Amino acid sequence: MKQIHKILLLTAVVLVSGIFIYASTYTVKDKSAAVENESPFPSKLDFAGENTPLQLDDVRERFDRELLVNVNLHASTILAIKRAHRAFPIIEPILKKNGIPDDFKYLAVIESGLVNAVSSAGARGIWQFMPETAKEHGMEVNDNVDQRYDLAKSTQAACSYLLNAKAKLGSWTLAAASYNGGMVGVNKKIAIQKVSNYYDLLLTEETYRYVFRILALKEIMNNPVKYGYTIAKDEMYSGLPTRKIEVDSSISDLADFAKAQGINYKILKIHNPWLRETKLINAEGKKYQIEIPVKGY
């Protein structure tokens, strides 16, 4: 009787093991087939209508690197997608008005993650302008007012820079590269290497990767579900409707000013981050537009 029990037990173990191995093998094959069929790597790519030569091995690998890195930066990529819902409606019409290709909004994404970031070198805002460059392109930058934190004004300044770069360098892709490497720096590389296509140039490591990072975020943000990002519309960050108040004199206390508008100091600063102190000094009578949320929060 004991011998029969042993035989039955052994048979059961073998049977279960066989089923498990078969199921596991089937699942792996099934997943492999699914991945193969999906082919997440894009068959063609362009930046601002200019072809990305994915048929070149080094170009394909460089793009693949940035795509893999950013697909797997889950928190950062999710936040970028959510913030884009708020920032892109401001950026897009300004790009269009200036004749700048829509793809440049992804440059802002890789520069700052669409927040008013501060770099160790002193660049600030969503478009990451250095102080002197910001002033060259029409922004006011001082301890009291810093328009690098004004998304509309800094986007307009970025357009001014990019139009100039395109005229000097000849392509939108090189104009984008120059946003990182500088027009002078990129021009020097072109002169030394005797080529005029971004994808043929050997650049500094950061500039060498720069356009590919833009392309990667463009690909992911245009096809979020394809890369595993499913975000409900109500989870996106939205901009609140605001009304604009024009001021042409100093404001001695921004907290009192905010209260007079039916909001508090925190809300005032959230909607007007270009106001850098607790007061607005305006001895010259300049005209500023201060945004106040319609609902008061």
PyMOL commands that set and color helices and strands:
alter all, ss='L'
color gray80, all
select helices_A, chain A and resi 2-38+57-71+74-97+102-112+131-136+147-149+151-169+172-181+183-193+198-200+205-222+225-227+233-235+254-260+265-271
alter helices_A, ss='H'
color red, helices_A
select strands_A, chain A and resi 46-47+50-51+242-247+288-293
alter strands_A, ss='S'
color yellow, strands_A
deselect
rebuild
show_as cartoon
